[in-house]
Amino acid sequence: MIPYGKQTIDENDKKAVIEVLESDFLTTGPKVEEFESALCKYTGAKYAVAVSNGTAALHISSLILLEKGDLVLTTPNSFLATSNSILYADAKLLFVDIKEDGNIDLDKCIEILEKNKNIKALYVVHFSGNPVEMEKLKYIREKFNIKILEDSAHAIGAIYKEGKIGNCKFSNIATFSFHPVKHITTGEGGAILTNDEEIYKKAKILRNHGMVKENFINKDLAYDKKGNLNPWYYEMQMLGFNYRITDFQCALGLSQLKKLDKFIEKRKKIAQKYDKAFENSIINPLYPFNENSSYHLYVVRVDFKKLNITKAELFYKMRKEGIFLQLHYIPINLQPYYKNLGYGDENLPNTYKYYEEAFSLPIYPSLSEEEQNYVIEKLKENLQ
Ligand SMILES: Cc1ncc(COP(=O)(O)O)c(C=O)c1O
C-alpha cells in the first residue's frame, strides 16, 4: 500500500525515545524545553510552546488572539482544525476564496479589509508547504491593525525572503503539527511559535489547566499566617486544558528535527520528478516547481470534465493498484456543521473548481524510485 504521506523513523529516533522511557520523566521533563528551544533555533522565532497536537496549538492560539464575536478572515481550503479553532473562541468566520495555488487570495483579503473595519484577524494556511505571498502579509500587518495567525501545519522548513516559516516576522503566532503525515513527527504533537512574550506566557499557562505556580494573585491563599509561601500552592488564573506533550514525544521530535532539511530535500526531488513526468500532459501540478515550498503535499489538478473517468472512479482504480490518493480538502464552508451555522452560500468559484479538479499524490521521504515510477505509470494509465 502506498499512502499519500507517512513518517520516516530510524534507529536514532527509537534510541532517543527509549532513553526517555528509561529516565525519570515521561511527561513534562527536560526534553520539552529542549524541543522548544530547537524549534526556536530552527525557525528564528523567539518563543515556542510544544503541545499535544496541532489542533491544541490552534485552540490555545485562538483563545489568546480572539474575543467573542470577532470576525476572522480565513481560507476554506484547509483541514477543519484551522477554522474550528476560530469557532472554539466563539468568533465568526469570513471565508475568502483561494488562488490557483490553493492558498488564500490575499488581494481579496485586502479588498475586504479596506471595506470592512470590523475584521479583527486573518488566519492563513501555507497550503501544501507553499508560503502565502509574504509581502502581502507584511502589507496587511502594517496597514490594518489586525491579528495574524499562520497555520503552518504544512510548512515547517518552508522558506521566504525574510527567513523560515514559523519566524512570525509578519504574524502574531505560527502553529505547527507533528502528526505522522507531516514533515517531522512526535506521534501526535504541535507547537505555538511567537515573538510576543505575553502570548508565550499565556500559551504555557493554557497548556496546563490555566495553572501557575508563580506570580500569584491571591496572596491569602498562597501564603500562611506567618507570610511563608505554602509549599503546595498552585493557582488557576485561566480556564486552560491538559494540552501537554510528553517528554518521549519531544525526544522523538528533537531527533526528527535534525533530519528535517534532508527530508525536505527528498520531498523536493520527488516533486521535481512528478513535475517532469506530467509535462505536456493533462495532469497539472498545483504550481510550478518552488524551491521555497517544503512540499508537505504534492497536489495535481485534472479537468475531469474532459475525461471519461470521474475523480471518484480514479481514486477507486488507484486504490486497487495499492495507491491511496487523497483530497486536500473539501471546502470547509460546505461541511454540514458549518452549513448549520449559516455558512455555505459563499461565492468562492476558485475553491469550488479546485475541489472538482484537485487531488494529492504520495510524497514522503521513504517513497522509493520504483514506487514513484509506479504512481506515475498508474496515474497516466488511468487518466488516458
Ligand atoms: C492545515 C492544518 N491545520 C491543522 C491541523 C491539525 O493538526 P493535528 O492533526 O496535529 O491536530 C492539520 C493536520 O492535519 C492541518 O493539516
The ligand as an ORCA input file, in Angstrom:
! r2SCAN-3c Opt
* xyz 0 1
  C      -3.601     22.810      7.929
  C      -3.746     22.006      9.185
  N      -4.055     22.641     10.320
  C      -4.178     21.977     11.479
  C      -4.024     20.614     11.544
  C      -4.249     19.919     12.858
  O      -3.131     19.277     13.333
  P      -3.243     17.978     14.270
  O      -3.703     16.834     13.427
  O      -1.840     17.804     14.780
  O      -4.195     18.307     15.359
  C      -3.686     19.912     10.402
  C      -3.492     18.456     10.462
  O      -3.911     17.671      9.704
  C      -3.556     20.620      9.175
  O      -3.262     19.984      8.033
*
